[in-house]
Amino acid sequence: MIAYVHSGDTIILLAQRHLGSSLRWRELATLNNLDAPYIADDPAPHRAQGLTVLGPGDSLTLPGMPPGTPLDAEEQTYGIDLGWDQAHYAAMIEAGVWHLDRGVRNLAKAIYRRIVTRYGELPAHPDYGSALHEHLGEPASRWRAQLAATDAKRACLQDNRVQAVEAEAEYLPSGELRVTLKVTPIPPGQTLILPIVIHGGGRG
């Protein structure tokens, strides 16, 4: 079975995502003849040293099926990741089994997480997130809402699986900010409509 590497992936994250345990990372490294650091957002410097290192867009052979067996087209394009409980902002696990989000559902989750994460909240990825929380506590004007929509669109387009975005924003009577995104992903997925509410804690 083949999976694809996305920006920010590590060998440990890929093992957790596709094999159900981060401890199985050595299986992936061995099966794919990878050299440390195995996965990098910019593998070019490592490859220049003669190392086999994968980067975003590269394919990764998974154990358990003959090499070259493809995933579903949407899973190939939008990936598979740990299932996520939006209400509690936590990974989903039941009876010791991790849930997985696949394809378009995984993309929708990724967009949501990027939008509700503040810039700088993840020290290792300071450019990840959005500036939407900065619009809370400001006068609830139409101009401010339009500015928030622009910030949401900019953040959404940082995901290379997104082709185009339309965004609208409005302030709710409670003071929260509601953003509605119409996301056109790269093929093969269909347009997504994502309503997201941002409140003082930054979560929707």
PEQUIKA-V284839 format. One record per backbone hydrogen bond with DSSP energy under -0.5 kcal/mol. NH is the residue of the N-H (numbers start at 1). CO is the residue of the C=O. Records with the same first field share a line. If there is no record, write none. Layout:
NH->CO ; CO
This chain:
2->69
3->60
5->58
9->6
14->10
15->11
16->12
17->13
18->14
19->15
20->15 ; 16
21->15
24->21
25->22
26->23
27->24
28->24
29->25
30->26
31->27
32->28
33->30
34->29
35->52
38->35
39->37
40->54
46->43
47->43
48->44
49->45 ; 46
50->47
51->46
53->51
54->38
57->5
58->55
60->3
62->1
65->62
69->66
70->68
76->72
77->73
78->74
79->75
81->101
83->99
85->90
86->84
88->85
89->85
90->85
92->83
93->91
94->97
97->94
98->96
99->92
101->81
103->79
105->102
106->102
107->103
108->104
109->105
110->106
111->107
112->108
113->109
114->110
115->111
116->112
117->113 ; 114
119->130
120->126 ; 128
121->118
123->121
125->122
126->123
128->125
130->117
134->131
135->132
136->133
138->135
141->139
145->141
146->142
147->143
148->144
149->145
150->146
151->147
152->148
153->149
154->150
155->151
156->152
157->153
158->155
159->156
160->158
162->159
163->184
164->184
166->182
168->180
170->178
172->176
175->172
177->198
178->170 ; 176
179->177 ; 196
180->168
181->179 ; 194
182->166
183->181 ; 192
184->164
185->183
186->161
189->186
192->183
194->181 ; 192
195->193
196->179
198->177
199->197 ; 203
202->199
